[in-house]
Amino acid sequence: MPPDWLRRVALITRGGRQAIERHVREAESRLRYGHGATRALERDLTWIMGSPRSGSSWLLKMLAHHERVIAIDEPYWGPHLAPVGSVDPLSTVTASHAARSDYCFSAEYEEVWRPLVRTLILNRIRAQVERTSRARRIDRPVIVLKEPNGSHAADLIMSLVPDSRLVFLLRDGRDVIDSILDATSGDTWLGAFGGSDEHVRLEAIRFRANSWVFNTDAVQRAFAEHAPDRRFAIRYEELLADPLTRLGELLRWAGLATSEDRLRQIVASESFSSIPAEARGSGKVSRAATPGLWRENLTAAEQQLVIELLGEKLEELGYET
């Protein structure tokens, strides 16, 4: 058995070696995640925001066919950075408590938390990108993040990563509500309130209509503040009517130009008609690719309520009411 002094030397040596290894790892991390590398990563990010049931899954699938695209589906940054309020569902906890000094994301201390949250976002994304890039052997990846359920925090997210790109995917709010009702009524893929009672449906419509306006307002604010060359607006209805043209425009804007033949292959492979019949239709994730179905599926009373709640915003956005 070695004497005490020798054991102490061994412990000190082992502790010193661990400390050196830790410092090496930290230095490597700083080198990889330094300002220049972080800025480069940020410029390769493209966020899809708008509203749930607006075709964001379809768009992400088409973009993911490009060999340089790494698709990140629903990272949920928005709900975590700005949870929707439990008292006021048309506000976020972050916005409601911003004036309180004790609140973790208080405006008074934003010079402290904003850089740290920005670093968290970029380094978390970077870890996934590096792993995926190695596995797929991608030299210059473009990262597309689908974040419809975090769109109410679009202005906050984009202010934290202002050099990234923003795609504003807009769909008629009436069709969004109709699609969500179909997805959440009864035995469906997203069954939630599960009732056909008219009063229950009207309350669900009221909530979803307000949420659509809430999300849309947030993305509009983010879009207005974002650099013109880093933002792209697209309507679901236009994408559906002419996917070849609109997808081609989006890919060129993102620096991912591809041949027309390849575009045709992508569009055909992700078309609604390519989905097996048993996997599409009412109650399924892929329900329909027909704008205006709200006119057939909502009752007169439901249509009246939707127009009361959405009419002004729909007119502002150029939809006929």
C-alpha positions, 0 to 999 in steps of 0.5 A: 500500500503506497504511503499517504504522501504518494496517494495525495500526489496521485490524487492531485495529479489525477485532479490536475489532469481532469482540470486540464481536460476540462479546460481543453474541452472548454477551449474547443467549445469556445473555438467552435462556438465563437462569434464568427461561427455563431454568426455563420450558423445563424445566417443558415437558419430559416424559421417557418412561422404562421399558424398550426394547420397552415401547411407548414408540415407539407412545406417542410417535407418539400424543403427537406428533399434538398440535399443541403437542408436539415429539417427541425420539426417543432422545436417549441422555442416559442412555448418555452420562451413565451408561454401563453398566459393561463389567465389571458390566453391572448398574452404571454407570460413573458409579455405580461410580467416583463415590467416586474423586476423579479421576473426571470425575463424582466425587461429591466435585466434583458441585457443579461438574459437576452445574450444567454438565451440567444447562445442557448438557442444557437448552441442547441441547434448547432449540436443537432446540426453537427451530428446530422451533418456528420451522419449525412455528410453535408458540407454547407447545411441550411437549417429549416425550423418549423415553428407554427406552435411557437409563432406567438413568440415570433417577434421575440425569437427573431429579435434574438436571432436577427440574422436568420431567415423568416418564412411567413406562411399564411393561410385563411384563418377560417380554413385553419379553424375548420381544419383544427376542429376536424383534427380535435373532434371525436376519434381523430389523430389529435382528438381533444375536446371530443364534442359535437355540441354546438355550444362547445364548438362555438367556444372552441371556434372563439378560442381558435379564432383569437389564437389565429389572430394572436399568432398572425399579429406576432408574425406580422410584427416580426416580419415588419422588423426583419431585414427585407432580404431575410424575410419571405411571405407565402400564402398556403393558397398560392403554394397549393395552386402553383407549388412548382413556382412558389417552391422554386422561388422560396428555394432560390431565395434561401440559396438552394436553387435546383433544377426544374426537373428536381422541383417537379419530382419533389412536388409530385412526391409530396402532393396530396394525391401521393398520400395513400387513400387510407392515410388522408381525409377527415380525421387524418393528419392529411385532411384535404387540400381544398381551400374554402371547405369552411363554407361547407363544414361550419354552420351558419352560426359558426360562420357568423362568429368566425367573421365577427372575430376574423373579419377585420384581420382577413380584410387587412390580409387581402382575403375576401369576407 
